[in-house]
């Protein structure tokens, strides 16, 4: 009589939970390397016994719907992204490229919270206390209620929390902290999971808001297991171009508010500065010149005027150059093709350079019409008046199509003093160019 063979041990990815009957070096689901580990064999004899719950289930209609109280961090743009302030017991994950200014921003948040009379514990697992003190002196972030610790062991961090009893905890960063209860070096998926889950449990038990700094991979994703983003309440991404001082913070996930808000900052010599109205950063201040047009970009819920500039130079090369900065190169190429075939603006024998002002990236389709007007204006020698803005997506048939939240863009344009907005009301690209030429040229 043949006996049943024992099932082969399964292997599971520690990042995404993908299973495989044999070990592989790369996960077949999330494509991460060295994350597939042997899973513990299930014990059929073990069963979970029911227990008496500590609290009874209630009808959903009896749950108190009053808004969870929020505490202002003191940094208005950060509060805007969080939905109005920091919620007690919230776990916030802030990620970003190295050197973008995450630590500077959080040190400013900690200092301003301390000035409001709330005790803050800032745990730096990457820098020494002296390094953090030097930055605090440079940015004016010194306060007696701001406590600083340099620890990489989770148990010692919890000891500091018991001793200091803070109202806000900042851990920089979660990938450099390790727990003795988990094998492996700091930053490994198991360690990140253990550290994050423990800190989040402490946050919920004590109504202590915790801000965790997270590293990113070369692809710009949050490093560590994907579970980390599921555990926290808010995921924010801090981004910016190293060549410019402008920085944006975006909410990718927010259990307490909108997940499409954007905060704007500027890196200065004495720290990070809020930019509550960044409109002037993306506009030139000279007289109108041919080859410029104002577009209304949408960053989260914030509408921003962005100046698109174009330059066209005759060339004899077989393949004219298309140099693009701050815009989507494929969309610029499409706009140039539509311009030539649908509006009669010849660009096939021209080197075309298209850029935005101020280093802002404007890659949404709403920039199509402004790109077309800027290029056509330079080729034909027509300057568009400063009081005109353009918003619209171009189809391959030369039609100007409406864009998302067009009413908000037009309202913001009116608030900033743009008396005329050329949009999908023009109907076609040719008609829009004729309208600009007849009524709005400077």
URZI-V835624 format. One line per field, one symbol per residue. burial: I if it has 9 or more other ideal C-beta (glycine too) atoms within 8 Angstrom, else O. A space follows every 10 residues. Layout:
burial: ???
This chain:
burial: OOOOOOOOOI IIIIIIOIII OOOIOOIOOI OIOOIIOOIO OOOOOOOOOO OOOOOOOOOO OOOOOOOOOI IOIIIOIIII IIIOIIIIII IIIIIIOOOI IIIIIIIIII IIIIIOOIII IIIIIOIOIO IIIOIIOOII IOOOIIIIII IOIIOOIIOI IOOIOIIIII IIIIIIIIIO OIOOOIIOII IIIIIIIIII OIIOOOOIII IIIIIIOOOO OIIIIOOIIO IIIIIIIIII OOOOOIIIII IOIIOIIIOO IIIIIIIOOO IIOIIOOIIO IIIOOOOOOI IIIIIIIIII OIIIIIIIII IIOOIOOOOI IIOIOIIOOO IIIIIIIIII OIIOIOIOOI IIIIIIIIII OIOOOIIIII IIIIIIIIII OIIIIOOIII IIIIOOOIII IOIOOIOIII IIIIOOOIOI IIIIOIOIII IIIOIIIOOI IO
